[in-house]
Structures are given as structure tokens and as C-alpha cells.
Amino acid sequence: MNIIEKTDDEIRAMADPLWRDLLKFSNEGKYEAFVQKFARPLALAMDQVTVNHQFANSELARNLSEDADYLGIIRRGEHVTVLYRQRSTRKPGEWLGRLVLGYENGEVRIFAASIF
């Protein structure tokens, strides 16, 4: 099955809990939990040293608001990108959150995630 064939509501039902978990585990600095739903290529690229460095040195990465606004979905190839308006509990302003989802071995996995 290709994830782009899912409806927006079906994609959001998968994406929103994954995004909330990423926010929670980033704020808590829990590497193992943070990467648990990553696709294999992303998990290999996001080794523990890199992620812990981000947790330790990024005020934003450790102070993400639980309130994120869904903005939309972009479908391309075998992946969907779900966009969120993200805020910080400490830094004023708004950021764009991006979550790329697809299937790996029949399971929905995170192929990319970023806030910029």
C-alpha cells in the first residue's frame, strides 16, 4: 500500500500521535524513545551522539510546546509530508514542523522530521 492513497483524515490519525511523541521525547531528551518510529535509514543517520548533542545544545529542541497547529499534507512518490505550526515554551515566535511518513516493511515509519 502507498501512503499517498490514504485520506487526509487517515494520514492525520497516524501523523498527529507521532508528532506529539517526537515533541514529548525531544523535550525530555530521551533518545531511544525519540527514534523508535524512525525508518531504518533515518535511524542510522540520527545516531545517539548527534541527537544527544541536539538535545543538549538546542533551547528549542528541549522546549517545544505541546500545542501544534496542523497546516496541511503534501503527497509525493511514496511519502507524505505533514506540516505543523510549532511554538516553543521559551522562545517567542513560530516554526514550521515537518514530518515525512511512509511505509517500511508494512509499517508506517518516520522518514524525516524537522523544525525550522
C-alpha positions in Angstrom: 0.0 0.0 0.0 1.2 3.5 -0.8 0.5 6.1 2.0 -0.4 8.8 -0.5 -3.6 6.8 -1.2 -4.8 7.5 2.3 -7.3 10.3 3.0 -6.2 13.4 4.9 -8.1 12.2 7.9 -6.4 8.8 7.8 -2.9 10.4 7.5 -3.6 12.8 10.4 -4.7 9.9 12.5 -1.3 8.4 12.0 0.8 11.6 12.0 -0.6 13.6 14.9 0.3 11.0 17.6 3.8 10.5 16.1 4.4 14.3 16.1 3.2 14.6 19.7 5.6 11.8 20.7 8.5 13.5 19.0 7.8 16.7 20.8 7.5 14.9 24.2 10.6 12.8 23.8 12.6 15.8 22.4 11.6 17.9 25.5 12.6 15.0 27.8 15.8 14.3 25.9 15.0 10.6 25.6 17.0 9.4 22.6 15.7 5.8 22.4 12.1 6.8 22.6 12.7 9.7 20.1 14.0 7.5 17.3 11.8 4.4 18.0 9.4 5.1 15.0 12.1 6.2 12.6 12.6 4.4 9.3 15.9 2.5 9.3 17.8 5.0 7.0 16.9 7.9 9.3 17.7 6.0 12.5 21.1 5.2 11.1 21.7 8.8 10.2 20.5 10.1 13.6 22.9 8.3 15.9 22.7 8.8 19.6 25.7 11.2 19.8 24.1 13.5 17.2 20.7 13.5 18.8 22.0 14.0 22.3 24.1 16.9 21.1 21.0 18.5 19.7 19.1 17.9 22.9 21.9 19.4 25.0 22.6 22.4 22.8 19.2 23.5 21.4 17.0 25.5 23.6 14.2 25.0 21.0 14.6 21.2 20.9 14.1 20.9 24.7 11.2 23.5 25.0 8.7 22.6 22.3 5.1 23.5 23.1 2.6 20.6 23.1 0.3 22.8 21.1 1.0 22.4 17.4 -1.3 23.6 14.6 -1.9 21.2 11.6 -1.2 23.1 8.4 -1.6 20.5 5.6 -0.3 17.5 3.8 1.9 17.2 0.7 1.9 13.9 -1.2 4.9 12.9 -3.3 6.1 9.5 -4.5 5.7 7.0 -1.7 5.7 9.6 1.1 3.6 12.2 2.6 4.8 15.4 4.3 2.6 16.6 7.2 3.2 20.3 8.1 2.7 21.8 11.6 3.0 25.3 13.0 5.1 24.8 16.1 5.8 27.0 19.1 8.3 27.0 21.9 7.5 27.3 25.6 10.5 29.6 26.0 11.3 31.3 22.6 8.8 33.7 21.0 7.7 33.1 17.5 6.6 30.2 15.4 8.4 27.4 13.5 7.5 25.1 10.7 7.4 21.5 11.7 7.8 18.8 9.0 7.0 15.1 9.4 7.6 12.8 6.4 5.9 9.4 6.6 5.8 6.3 4.5 5.7 2.6 4.8 8.7 0.4 5.7 8.1 -3.3 5.9 4.3 -2.8 6.1 4.5 -0.3 9.0 4.2 3.5 9.0 7.5 5.0 9.8 9.1 8.5 10.0 11.4 9.2 7.1 12.2 12.7 8.1 11.3 15.2 10.9 12.5 18.7 11.3 11.6 22.1 12.8 12.8 25.2 11.1 
